[in-house]
């Protein structure tokens, strides 16, 4: 048995999730990549290099699909899929969010990897506004 998650469950699941599988369109074909992300105020955010394929694809077509999932077996599978529109943020708009992403994954902005990443002038932030969200939770028992 399974059931869709309610809005609160979706928000909690996305906030706690670890890897976002992001699909962009590259020359009429999907380009799928796992990335670190942050879910906040109903939106998804991620950082990447301004020269990445993701950014080039978003500049050409800002429609995306994404998925966060957990589980190894059918009975412990949970997932949320998102369709939405991506927007590249200006450098100044992204600092607080980038720091939150570093804390989520590295524990602190004082981590040497976080410092290097946060000071890299080639790193930019992308905001995803969901237009459609679907979810399924197979962990529910009768």
C-alpha positions, -999 to 999 in steps of 0.1 A, spaced: 0 0 0 10 36 -5 -4 70 -2 5 106 -12 21 127 15 2 157 27 16 193 24 33 192 58 49 158 52 61 170 18 77 201 33 94 181 61 106 154 36 121 180 13 137 199 42 154 168 55 163 153 21 199 149 12 202 147 -26 181 164 -53 181 147 -87 177 176 -110 166 172 -147 171 201 -171 167 201 -209 199 199 -230 193 201 -268 158 185 -264 172 157 -242 170 154 -204 202 161 -184 200 145 -150 224 153 -121 224 147 -83 230 179 -63 230 193 -28 200 216 -22 180 235 3 142 236 6 129 268 22 97 287 20 82 264 -6 112 267 -29 143 247 -38 177 262 -40 211 249 -52 245 263 -60 266 255 -90 293 268 -113 282 295 -137 297 275 -165 279 242 -156 257 224 -181 228 230 -156 231 267 -159 235 267 -197 204 245 -199 184 267 -176 194 298 -195 179 281 -227 149 265 -210 140 272 -174 116 243 -170 129 216 -147 119 183 -130 134 171 -98 131 142 -74 141 135 -38 137 99 -26 147 75 1 145 37 4 161 7 -11 131 -16 -12 96 -10 -25 81 -11 10 104 16 24 103 39 -6 93 76 -2 96 102 -28 87 137 -39 88 148 -75 87 185 -85 81 202 -118 89 239 -118 107 269 -132 143 277 -123 157 312 -119 193 322 -116 197 346 -86 220 376 -84 252 371 -64 240 392 -34 207 374 -32 223 341 -27 248 345 2 225 335 31 211 305 12 245 293 1 256 295 38 226 274 48 234 248 22 270 246 35 258 242 71 233 215 60 260 194 43 293 203 59 280 213 94 295 248 94 305 277 72 339 275 89 346 241 73 375 246 49 355 233 20 326 256 28 349 286 30 364 277 -4 330 272 -20 315 303 -6 344 325 -17 345 311 -53 333 339 -76 322 313 -102 295 298 -79 259 310 -85 226 302 -69 195 288 -86 159 291 -72 133 266 -82 96 275 -79 75 244 -80 45 244 -103 36 208 -96 45 184 -67 37 147 -65 46 124 -36 43 88 -26 49 70 7 51 32 6 61 29 43 25 30 54 12 -2 69 -25 -12 68 
